[in-house]
Amino acid sequence: MVVRLSVVDLLERGAAVLVVLAVGLSALLLGGIHASSHALVFALVLGAALCEVVARVRRRRSLGVPLLALPIIIGVALTALSLVPLPHALRALVSPESVERLDRLLPLLASDAAALVRPVTAFDPPEAALALARLLLALIVVVVVADRARHRDGRALLWRGVLAVALVIGFVSVFAAAVGTGRLNDVVGLPVNPNHRARLLGALGLLCLGRALTLRPRVEAAWFALGGALCTLLVPVTGSRGGVVALVAGAVALGLALRRSDDATSPSRAARGGFVAALVTVVVVIGGALAFAGEDLVVGMAEETLAHPERLKTFLWEPSLRVAVAHPLTGAGNNGFGVAFPGLLGPGELDATLTYTHAENVVLQTLADHGLVGGFVVLFAVLVVVTVLLRHLRTPAERAAAPALVFLVVGDVFDFVLEVPVGLGIAALALGLLSGRLAAHRAPLVSLPPVAAVVALVVLGAAGGAAATAGVAGWRPALDDDLRLTPPADRPAALQRAVALHPSDATYATLLAVEARRRRQPAEALRWANRALVVWPAFREAHLEAARALAVGGRLPQAMLEYREAARAQLDSAWVKEVAQRTPDVTLRRRALPPPETAATLAALCEQLARERRVAEARGCFDDVNALPDAVAAHRRRALVLAFDAGDVARARTLFALLVPDGALPDGEDARLGARLRAAVDGDDAALTASTAWLAAAREPLPLLEWRLAALRAAERLDEASATVARMLPLARTPRQRQGLEQLVIELLMRRGEWAQSLQQLDQMLARAPRAPGLLAQKALVEIELGSDDAARATLDRLRTAAPGSKRIVELERRLDSRGAR
């Protein structure tokens, strides 16, 4: 039987296909994170909305906006308000900090760049524009899916689309795991962030499992079970800790969703069976995934958590609250957290090697984005949605999409997948499927007549198009790529444009300070460094640029104060060298150390003095270090070595007494220094004798053995030196250290004239490193001494291949020829 579809039927089916295609396509475009991906996905969703609205007009029926879209609608309104240019007086009233930020920037910019600055409350207007495009995308998805899901045929088509997306993503993920990458280029591929991959797979898996456990046709249910099991199995394989936690929460939600039956008084046996089956299925899948992933993955996830607790995402929760409290009326604007919160941080408060863009918690992110007032309004709307779902959706089939929402929300307590198109799109898809079921119990939030639906579509399309365009034009990664390709002469203008588009970003202002320094304009460099410090007072690089500008301008004491602020964030060897280049004055250098002065920070300056061969000053500096209460044994050892280098044996003995009390046997580095001190006072023989007794009680003998080996080699006591090397070999900590000891064995054998044993050792080492030039040269020498001229020539041929320009080849050939002449 041939089924003929009308134009309206085709439009409605086209809307369902396009909306699911948009969500699935975003998953294969690195999660839709690129600005161009935002625009493409929005265009597809807008096409779906066009089909749906035209179908409503043809049928002369209204288009319902479901109640479950309320949080998204509020988010759209708040984000749009943050992008509306406001008069100066009004902006000063609702967001005084934005006035200060922008008013201080405008005088620094050229006129063409200043024209790009928008008088809005959003901290990062291009990012807020992309967020607006995402939210509009999600709103359209909810409305279209809800309207299609009201009818059985439309609902079945949408669910089959979800199944197709799950199977494609699941098999692509398996392929990616097999070949080692899921990324084809900078645009196409699975989400790069493993947490986002886990959320994508888990949400699709739970959607399919929920459908499979509530579907009557067995064949179709089996397909959904396959898709659900495939995606759910892959969640732990991503290595996402939050993904595993969220999956457990989703499994519990799935069981609870299937537990209640149509009978309000007690669950039926079938419902109880479904509940148990759901829980067992997900638990088995998680256990199987962990078994498949192997112990290394599980242990690695735990070790990462224990090794770097300062990198846990919970460390961002308190700063995100600071942003919400600091900007209670307007917040930082959607996606403005990354540039707003650094201004509220103290020096070194968070790991400076990481880049933070989101609050890593959906609740706190909402408060930071929209402020305390707007954030609580959004969260209250979410509470309303949850209440409506719990009150009205009763049957398992009606609640089949709910576990995926639970999974995404719980996962976003530790992440930000709802801030990227794929996460928000799947959440909107699930809300739409639930809204379609809810339509049988509750009227929509708003019912739009056909004409109003057309007007709404035009408005949403124009707003989304404008937002996507603004987001693409100011997207930070694209700007950074352009800056890398910009000729040096054009970089200042390009950087000014970047600052105008991102007025709260300290990085671009600091790069302008760098450009001014390179052009030998210290006053300009200082102005831009100060601008960066306005928006990020603890920014280390900006403090460094300010210090450099002040130093070049002859204001060295002020420069040291800026170096001090930079060191409060991080004090490294580059900082020490730079401060040393500014002034030879030790007192002035110490002024650059952050208070309170500690043994570790002062020791860094002392080491620089030692590198500059200012031994007397280095010794005095280390005396100051050892007078501090937090000085450790390593500082006393360094002072002792400097005393040796200066020939001050008496001072060395005093310091050694502080390290090793009378009557105690030295160990480790202390034993090495003790042997060196004994040799300086009583001679090498006495020191070697004493070290024998120390070795008997040593827990860390390697440093003392190294000293003994050097002393024995210098004394030509080769047999004892060989015995020492043999004792050191099992203690070698690295392959490189062991290789060095094995070469010493060969050297000692050669010095004793034991050529056959030397050759045997060399062959063993060359078996592991057949192209090592040093070993080949040594082997050729040994073969010459043994009279194996043919073997020596063959080894020399290998040496020519391994090191064609080696001078040893000429020397060995001359030696071989002289043997032949004799």
C-alpha positions in Angstrom: 0.0 0.0 0.0 1.5 3.4 -1.1 1.1 6.1 1.5 0.8 9.6 -0.1 2.0 12.4 2.1 0.7 15.9 1.8 2.9 19.0 1.7 2.0 19.7 5.3 3.0 16.1 6.3 6.3 16.5 4.5 6.9 19.9 6.2 6.2 18.4 9.7 8.5 15.4 9.0 11.1 17.7 7.6 11.0 19.7 10.8 11.5 16.6 12.9 14.4 15.4 10.8 16.1 18.8 10.7 16.0 19.3 14.4 17.4 15.9 15.2 20.0 16.3 12.4 21.1 19.7 13.9 21.7 18.1 17.3 23.5 15.1 15.8 25.6 17.2 13.5 26.8 19.4 16.4 28.0 16.3 18.1 30.3 15.6 15.1 31.5 19.2 14.9 33.6 19.0 18.1 30.4 19.5 20.1 29.7 22.7 18.1 32.2 24.7 20.0 33.4 26.7 17.0 31.6 30.0 16.3 31.0 28.8 12.7 29.5 25.6 14.1 27.1 27.6 16.2 26.0 29.4 13.0 25.6 26.2 11.0 23.6 24.4 13.7 21.4 27.5 14.3 20.7 27.7 10.6 19.5 24.0 10.6 17.3 24.6 13.6 15.9 27.7 12.0 15.1 25.6 9.0 13.2 23.2 11.2 11.3 26.0 12.8 10.4 27.4 9.3 9.0 24.0 8.3 7.0 23.8 11.5 5.6 27.3 11.3 4.6 26.9 7.7 2.9 23.6 8.6 1.0 25.4 11.4 -0.1 28.2 9.0 -1.3 25.6 6.4 -3.3 23.8 9.1 -4.4 27.1 10.6 -3.5 25.9 14.0 -1.6 27.7 16.8 1.9 26.8 17.8 2.4 26.1 21.5 5.4 27.2 23.6 5.7 24.6 26.3 6.1 25.4 30.0 9.3 23.3 30.2 10.9 26.0 28.0 10.5 28.6 30.7 14.1 28.5 32.1 15.4 28.9 28.5 13.1 31.8 27.8 14.3 33.6 30.9 17.9 32.9 30.0 17.3 34.3 26.5 15.8 37.5 28.0 18.6 38.1 30.5 21.3 37.4 27.9 19.7 39.7 25.4 19.4 42.5 28.0 23.2 42.1 28.8 23.9 42.9 25.1 21.6 45.9 24.8 23.6 49.2 24.6 22.5 51.3 27.6 22.8 55.0 28.2 25.7 56.0 30.4 23.4 57.0 33.3 21.4 53.8 33.3 24.5 51.6 33.0 26.1 53.5 35.9 23.0 52.7 37.9 22.7 48.9 37.2 26.4 48.1 36.6 28.8 50.8 37.9 31.8 48.5 37.4 31.1 48.3 33.6 31.3 52.1 33.4 34.7 52.1 35.1 36.0 49.3 32.9 34.9 50.9 29.6 35.6 54.5 30.5 39.2 53.7 31.4 39.7 51.8 28.1 38.4 54.3 25.6 41.2 56.9 25.9 43.8 54.2 25.2 42.2 53.1 21.9 42.5 54.6 18.4 39.3 56.0 17.1 38.5 53.0 14.8 39.0 50.5 17.6 37.1 52.7 20.1 34.1 52.5 17.8 33.9 48.8 18.4 33.5 49.1 22.1 29.9 48.4 23.1 28.3 50.1 26.1 26.8 46.9 27.5 26.9 45.1 30.8 28.2 41.8 29.5 31.9 41.3 30.4 32.6 39.5 27.1 30.1 40.6 24.4 31.1 38.2 21.7 30.9 35.2 24.0 27.5 36.5 25.3 26.3 36.8 21.7 27.3 33.1 21.0 25.5 32.1 24.2 22.4 34.0 23.0 22.5 32.1 19.7 22.8 28.8 21.7 19.8 29.6 23.9 17.7 30.6 20.9 18.7 27.4 19.3 17.6 25.4 22.4 14.3 27.3 22.6 13.5 26.5 19.0 14.4 22.8 19.5 12.1 22.6 22.5 9.2 24.2 20.7 9.6 22.2 17.5 10.2 18.8 19.2 7.3 19.4 21.7 4.9 20.2 18.8 6.0 17.1 16.8 6.0 14.9 20.0 2.3 15.6 20.7 1.4 13.1 18.0 2.3 9.4 17.9 3.8 9.4 14.4 5.9 12.5 15.0 7.1 11.2 18.4 8.1 7.9 16.8 10.1 9.7 14.1 11.9 11.8 16.7 12.8 8.8 18.8 14.1 7.0 15.7 16.2 10.0 14.9 17.7 9.9 18.4 18.5 6.2 17.8 20.2 7.0 14.5 22.3 9.7 16.2 23.2 7.4 19.1 24.3 4.6 16.8 26.4 6.9 14.6 28.0 8.6 17.6 28.6 5.2 19.3 30.3 3.6 16.3 32.3 6.7 15.6 33.5 6.7 19.2 34.5 3.0 19.0 36.4 3.8 15.8 38.1 6.8 17.4 39.1 4.7 20.4 40.6 2.1 18.1 42.6 4.6 16.0 43.5 6.9 18.8 41.7 10.0 17.8 38.2 11.2 17.1 39.2 14.4 15.5 39.7 14.9 11.7 40.7 18.6 11.8 39.9 21.8 13.8 36.2 21.6 13.0 35.1 18.0 12.4 35.3 15.3 15.0 34.0 14.2 18.4 34.2 16.7 21.3 37.8 17.2 22.3 36.9 17.5 26.0 36.6 13.9 27.4 33.9 15.2 29.9 31.8 16.5 27.0 32.2 13.2 25.2 31.1 11.4 28.3 28.0 13.7 28.6 27.1 13.2 24.9 27.4 9.4 25.1 25.6 9.1 28.5 22.7 11.3 27.5 22.1 9.5 24.2 22.6 6.1 26.0 20.0 6.9 28.7 17.5 8.2 26.1 17.8 5.0 24.1 17.6 2.8 27.2 14.6 4.7 28.5 12.9 4.2 25.1 13.8 0.5 24.9 12.4 -0.3 28.3 9.0 1.4 27.5 8.6 0.2 23.9 6.3 -2.7 23.0 7.6 -3.8 19.6 10.5 -6.1 20.5 12.6 -5.6 17.4 12.6 -1.8 17.7 13.2 -2.1 21.4 16.2 -4.3 20.7 17.7 -1.6 18.4 17.2 1.1 21.1 18.7 -1.3 23.7 21.7 -1.8 21.4 22.2 2.0 20.9 21.8 2.6 24.6 24.2 -0.1 25.7 26.8 1.0 23.2 26.8 4.6 24.2 26.5 3.9 28.0 29.4 1.4 27.8 31.7 4.1 26.3 31.1 6.6 29.1 33.7 5.3 31.6 36.1 4.7 28.7 36.4 8.5 28.2 38.1 8.7 31.6 35.6 11.3 32.9 35.1 11.1 36.6 32.1 13.4 36.6 30.7 11.3 33.7 30.8 8.1 35.8 29.1 9.9 38.8 26.4 11.3 36.5 25.8 8.0 34.9 25.1 6.4 38.3 22.7 9.2 39.0 21.1 8.7 35.6 20.8 5.0 36.2 18.9 5.6 39.5 16.7 8.2 37.7 16.0 5.6 35.0 14.9 3.0 37.6 12.7 5.5 39.4 11.1 6.7 36.2 10.2 3.1 35.3 9.1 2.1 38.8 5.8 3.9 38.9 3.0 2.4 36.9 -0.3 3.8 35.7 -1.9 2.6 39.0 -1.4 5.4 41.5 -1.6 3.1 44.5 1.0 0.4 43.8 3.4 -0.5 41.0 2.5 -3.5 38.9 4.8 -6.5 38.6 5.8 -5.5 35.1 6.8 -2.0 36.4 8.8 -3.5 39.2 10.5 -5.8 36.7 11.3 -2.9 34.5 12.8 -1.0 37.4 15.1 -3.9 38.3 16.0 -4.6 34.7 16.9 -0.9 34.2 19.2 -0.8 37.2 20.8 -4.2 36.5 21.4 -3.2 32.9 23.1 0.1 33.7 25.2 -1.4 36.5 26.3 -4.2 34.3 27.1 -1.8 31.5 29.2 0.4 33.9 31.0 -2.6 35.4 31.7 -4.0 31.9 33.0 -0.6 30.7 35.3 -0.4 33.7 36.5 -3.9 33.1 37.0 -3.2 29.4 38.8 0.1 30.1 41.2 -1.7 32.4 42.7 -1.0 35.8 45.1 1.7 34.4 42.2 4.0 33.5 40.5 3.6 36.8 43.7 4.1 38.8 44.7 7.0 36.6 41.5 8.8 37.3 42.0 8.3 41.0 45.7 9.3 40.9 44.9 12.5 39.0 42.4 13.5 41.7 44.9 12.8 44.5 48.0 14.2 42.9 46.5 17.6 41.9 43.7 18.5 44.4 44.3 22.1 43.6 43.0 21.4 40.0 39.7 20.0 41.2 36.8 21.9 39.7 35.4 22.6 43.1 38.2 25.1 43.5 36.3 27.3 41.1 33.0 27.3 43.1 34.0 29.9 45.6 35.3 32.4 43.0 32.1 32.0 41.0 30.1 33.0 44.1 32.4 36.0 44.4 31.4 37.0 40.8 27.7 36.7 41.6 28.0 38.7 44.8 30.2 41.3 43.1 27.7 41.8 40.3 24.3 41.0 41.8 22.1 42.8 39.4 23.6 42.0 36.0 26.2 39.2 36.6 29.1 38.9 34.3 26.9 38.2 31.3 26.6 34.7 29.7 30.1 33.2 29.4 31.7 36.2 31.0 32.9 34.3 34.1 36.3 33.5 32.5 37.2 37.2 32.3 35.3 38.5 35.3 36.6 36.2 38.1 40.3 36.9 37.7 39.7 40.5 38.8 38.5 39.1 42.2 41.5 36.7 42.8 44.5 37.3 44.9 48.1 36.4 43.7 48.6 32.7 43.3 45.1 31.9 44.4 44.5 29.4 41.6 46.9 27.4 39.5 48.4 29.9 37.0 49.2 27.2 34.4 45.5 26.5 33.8 42.9 28.5 31.8 39.5 28.8 33.4 36.6 29.7 31.2 33.6 28.4 33.2 32.5 27.9 36.8 32.3 24.1 36.2 29.0 24.0 38.1 25.7 24.8 36.3 24.0 26.4 39.4 27.0 28.6 40.2 27.5 29.4 36.5 23.9 30.6 36.3 24.4 32.9 39.3 27.7 34.2 37.9 26.3 34.8 34.5 23.1 36.5 35.5 23.8 37.8 39.0 22.0 36.9 42.2 18.7 38.3 41.1 18.5 36.9 37.6 20.2 33.7 38.6 17.6 32.9 41.3 14.8 33.7 38.8 16.3 31.1 36.4 16.7 28.5 39.1 13.2 29.1 40.4 11.9 28.5 36.8 13.9 25.2 36.8 12.2 24.3 40.1 8.8 25.0 38.5 9.7 22.7 35.6 10.8 19.9 38.0 7.5 20.2 40.0 5.4 20.1 36.8 7.2 17.0 35.6 6.8 15.2 38.9 3.1 16.0 39.2 1.9 15.4 35.7 4.1 12.7 33.9 2.9 9.4 35.4 3.6 6.5 33.0 7.0 5.1 32.3 6.6 6.0 28.6 5.9 9.6 29.4 9.1 9.8 31.6 11.5 7.9 29.2 13.5 11.1 28.4 13.8 12.3 32.0 16.9 10.2 33.0 18.9 11.9 30.3 18.1 15.3 31.7 19.1 14.1 35.2 22.4 12.8 33.8 23.2 16.1 32.1 22.3 18.3 35.1 24.2 16.1 37.6 27.1 16.0 35.2 27.1 19.8 35.0 27.6 20.0 38.7 31.2 19.3 37.8 31.4 20.6 34.2 29.9 23.0 31.6 28.5 20.8 28.8 25.2 22.8 28.9 27.4 25.8 27.7 28.1 24.1 24.4 25.6 23.4 21.6 25.7 19.6 21.7 24.9 19.5 25.5 22.3 22.2 25.4 20.8 20.7 22.2 20.4 17.2 23.7 18.9 18.8 26.9 16.4 20.7 24.7 15.6 17.6 22.8 14.8 15.7 26.0 12.7 18.7 27.2 10.8 18.7 24.0 10.1 15.0 24.2 8.8 15.4 27.7 6.8 18.5 26.7 5.0 16.5 23.9 3.8 14.1 26.6 2.9 16.9 28.9 0.6 18.5 26.3 -2.0 15.8 27.1 -2.1 17.0 30.8 -1.4 20.7 30.7 -1.9 23.7 28.3 1.2 25.3 26.9 2.8 28.3 28.5 2.0 30.4 25.4 -0.2 29.5 22.4 0.8 31.5 19.3 -1.7 31.9 16.4 -0.3 31.3 12.9 0.4 35.0 12.3 2.1 35.5 15.7 4.2 32.3 15.1 5.4 33.8 11.8 6.3 37.1 13.5 8.1 35.2 16.4 10.0 33.2 13.8 11.2 36.3 12.0 12.2 37.9 15.3 14.1 34.9 16.6 15.8 34.3 13.3 16.9 37.9 13.1 18.1 37.9 16.7 19.9 34.6 16.4 21.5 35.6 13.1 22.7 38.9 14.5 24.0 37.1 17.7 25.8 34.4 15.6 27.4 37.0 13.4 28.6 39.1 16.3 29.9 35.9 18.0 31.8 34.8 14.8 33.3 38.2 14.3 34.7 38.4 17.8 35.4 34.7 18.5 38.6 34.6 20.5 40.3 31.5 18.9 39.8 33.1 15.5 41.2 36.4 16.7 44.2 34.6 18.2 44.8 32.8 14.9 44.6 36.1 13.0 47.1 37.7 15.4 49.6 34.9 14.8 49.5 35.6 11.1 49.4 39.4 11.3 52.6 41.2 10.2 54.5 42.8 13.1 53.7 46.3 11.8 50.0 45.6 11.9 49.8 43.8 15.2 49.2 46.9 17.5 46.1 47.8 15.5 44.9 44.2 15.4 45.4 43.9 19.2 43.5 47.1 19.8 40.6 45.7 17.8 40.7 42.5 20.0 40.7 44.6 23.2 37.8 46.6 21.9 35.8 43.4 21.3 36.9 41.9 24.6 37.2 44.9 26.9 37.5 42.8 30.1 40.3 40.6 28.8 43.7 41.3 30.4 45.7 39.2 28.0 45.2 41.4 24.9 46.0 44.5 26.9 49.2 42.8 28.1 50.1 41.8 24.6 49.8 45.5 23.6 52.2 46.3 26.4 54.6 43.8 24.9 54.3 45.4 21.5 55.0 48.8 23.0 58.1 47.5 24.8 59.4 46.0 21.5 58.9 49.4 19.8 60.8 51.0 22.7 57.8 53.0 24.0 58.0 52.4 27.8 55.3 54.9 28.6 52.8 53.3 26.2 53.8 49.8 27.6 53.2 51.0 31.1 49.7 52.4 30.2 48.6 49.1 28.7 50.1 47.0 31.5 48.1 49.2 34.0 45.0 48.7 31.9 45.5 44.9 32.2 45.9 45.3 35.9 42.6 47.2 36.2 40.7 44.1 35.0 43.0 41.5 36.6 45.0 43.0 39.5 47.0 39.8 40.2 47.9 39.1 36.5 51.6 38.1 36.7 52.4 38.9 33.1 51.0 42.4 33.3 53.1 43.0 36.5 56.2 41.8 34.6 55.5 44.2 31.7 54.9 47.1 34.1 58.2 46.3 35.8 60.0 46.2 32.5 58.6 49.5 31.4 59.4 51.1 34.8 63.0 49.7 34.7 63.6 51.0 31.2 62.2 54.4 32.3 64.8 54.6 35.1 62.3 54.0 37.9 64.1 50.9 39.3 62.6 51.0 42.9 59.1 51.0 41.5 60.0 48.3 39.0 61.2 46.1 41.9 57.7 46.5 43.5 56.1 45.3 40.3 58.5 42.3 40.2 57.4 41.6 43.8 53.8 41.4 42.7 54.7 39.1 39.9 56.6 36.9 42.3 53.6 36.7 44.6 51.9 34.8 41.8 54.9 32.7 40.8 58.6 32.9 41.4 60.7 30.9 38.9 64.2 30.8 37.5 63.3 33.2 34.7 62.0 35.8 37.2 65.3 35.5 39.2 67.5 36.0 36.1 65.4 39.0 34.9 65.6 40.7 38.3 69.4 40.0 38.4 69.7 41.6 34.9 68.0 44.8 36.2 70.5 45.5 39.0 73.6 44.0 40.7 72.5 45.5 44.0 71.6 42.6 46.3 69.5 44.8 48.6 67.5 46.0 45.7 67.0 42.5 44.4 65.7 41.4 47.9 63.2 44.2 47.7 61.6 42.3 44.8 60.9 39.3 46.9 57.3 38.9 48.1 56.8 39.3 51.8 57.2 37.6 54.1 60.7 36.7 53.0 61.2 32.9 53.1 64.2 30.6 53.0 63.1 29.2 49.6 62.6 32.6 47.9 65.8 34.1 49.3 67.8 30.9 48.4 66.7 31.5 44.7 68.5 34.9 44.8 71.5 33.3 46.5 71.8 30.7 43.8 71.8 33.5 41.2 74.7 35.2 43.0 76.6 31.8 43.0 76.0 31.5 39.2 77.4 35.0 38.8 80.6 33.8 40.7 80.0 36.3 43.5 80.9 33.7 46.0 81.4 35.9 49.0 78.0 37.5 48.6 76.4 34.2 47.9 77.9 32.8 51.1 76.6 35.8 53.1 73.2 35.4 51.4 73.0 31.7 52.4 73.9 32.7 55.9 70.8 34.9 55.9 68.8 32.0 54.5 70.0 29.6 57.3 69.1 32.2 59.9 65.4 32.1 58.8 63.1 29.7 60.7 62.0 27.8 57.7 65.5 27.0 56.5 66.0 23.3 55.7 69.0 20.9 55.5 69.4 21.5 51.7 70.1 25.2 52.4 72.8 24.3 55.0 74.4 21.8 52.5 74.5 24.5 49.8 76.2 26.9 52.2 78.7 24.1 53.1 79.6 23.5 49.5 80.1 27.3 49.0 82.4 27.2 52.0 84.4 24.4 50.5 84.7 26.3 47.2 86.0 29.3 49.0 88.5 27.1 51.0 86.9 27.9 54.3 87.2 24.5 56.0 86.5 25.9 59.4 83.1 27.3 58.3 82.4 24.0 56.5 83.0 22.0 59.7 80.6 24.3 61.6 77.9 23.8 59.0 78.5 20.1 58.9 78.0 19.9 62.7 74.6 21.5 62.3 73.7 18.9 59.7 75.1 15.8 61.6 75.4 16.0 65.4 78.4 14.6 67.1 78.2 10.8 67.4 75.8 10.4 64.5 76.7 8.7 61.3 76.1 10.8 58.2 73.9 9.4 55.4 72.9 10.4 51.8 74.2 13.8 50.7 75.4 14.5 54.2 77.8 11.4 53.9 79.2 12.7 50.7 79.8 16.1 52.2 81.3 14.5 55.3 83.7 12.4 53.3 84.8 15.6 51.3 85.3 17.4 54.6 87.3 14.5 56.1 89.5 14.4 53.0 90.1 18.1 53.2 91.2 17.8 56.9 92.9 14.4 57.2 93.5 13.3 53.6 91.8 11.0 51.1 93.0 7.7 52.8 91.4 8.7 56.1 88.2 9.8 54.4 88.0 6.5 52.4 88.5 4.6 55.7 85.8 6.5 57.4 83.4 6.1 54.5 83.7 2.4 54.8 82.1 2.5 58.3 79.5 5.0 57.1 78.5 2.8 54.2 77.8 -0.1 56.6 75.0 1.8 58.3 73.8 3.9 55.3 70.2 3.8 54.2 71.0 5.9 51.1 74.5 4.9 50.1 74.6 6.2 46.5 75.9 9.7 47.1 78.8 8.4 49.3 79.6 5.6 46.7 79.8 8.3 44.0 82.4 10.2 46.1 84.3 7.0 46.9 84.4 6.1 43.2 85.9 9.5 42.2 88.4 9.3 45.0 89.5 5.7 44.1 89.8 6.5 40.4 91.9 9.6 41.2 94.1 7.4 43.5 94.4 4.7 40.7 93.0 2.1 43.0 91.2 0.5 40.1 90.2 -2.8 41.7 88.4 -1.0 44.5 86.9 1.4 42.0 85.5 -1.6 40.1 84.0 -3.1 43.2 82.4 0.3 44.0 80.8 0.5 40.6 79.5 -3.0 40.9 77.9 -2.0 44.2 76.4 1.1 42.6 74.8 -0.6 39.6 71.8 -2.1 41.5 71.2 1.4 43.0 71.0 3.2 39.7 67.7 5.2 39.6 67.4 5.8 35.9 68.4 3.9 32.7 70.7 6.8 31.8 72.5 6.5 35.2 72.9 2.8 34.8 74.3 3.3 31.3 76.9 5.7 32.7 78.0 3.2 35.3 78.3 0.4 32.8 80.6 2.7 30.7 82.6 3.2 33.8 83.0 -0.5 34.2 84.3 -0.7 30.6 86.7 2.2 31.3 88.1 0.6 34.4 88.5 -2.8 32.6 90.4 -1.0 29.8 92.6 0.9 32.2 93.5 -2.5 33.8 94.3 -3.9 30.4 91.4 -6.5 30.6 90.5 -6.2 26.9 88.5 -9.4 26.5 86.2 -8.6 29.3 85.9 -5.0 28.0 84.8 -6.4 24.6 82.2 -8.6 26.2 80.7 -5.7 28.2 80.7 -3.5 25.0 78.9 -6.2 23.0 76.2 -6.3 25.7 75.7 -2.6 25.7 75.7 -2.4 21.9 73.0 -5.0 21.8 70.8 -2.4 23.5 72.1 0.7 21.6 73.6 -0.5 18.3 74.3 2.9 16.9 75.9 4.6 19.9 79.0 6.4 18.5 80.9 6.3 21.9 80.4 2.6 22.4 81.4 1.8 18.8 84.6 3.9 19.1 85.5 2.1 22.3 84.8 -1.3 20.7 87.1 -0.5 17.8 89.8 0.5 20.2 89.5 -2.7 22.1 89.6 -4.8 19.0 92.7 -3.0 17.8 94.4 -3.7 21.2 93.3 -7.4 20.8 94.8 -7.6 17.3 91.4 -8.2 15.7 92.1 -5.9 12.7 89.2 -7.1 10.5 86.7 -6.8 13.3 88.1 -3.3 14.1 87.5 -2.3 10.4 84.0 -3.6 10.5 83.3 -1.7 13.7 84.8 1.5 12.1 82.4 1.0 9.2 79.5 1.0 11.6 80.9 4.1 13.3 81.0 5.9 9.9 77.4 5.1 9.4 76.3 6.2 12.9 78.5 9.3 13.1 80.0 10.3 9.7 81.9 13.3 10.9 83.4 11.9 14.1 87.0 12.8 14.7 87.5 9.5 16.5 87.3 7.7 13.1 90.5 9.4 11.9 92.3 8.7 15.2 91.3 5.0 15.2 92.2 4.5 11.6 95.7 6.0 12.2 96.1 3.7 15.2 95.0 0.7 13.1 97.4 1.6 10.3 100.3 2.0 12.7 99.7 -1.5 14.0 99.7 -2.9 10.5 103.0 -1.1 9.8 104.6 -2.6 12.9 
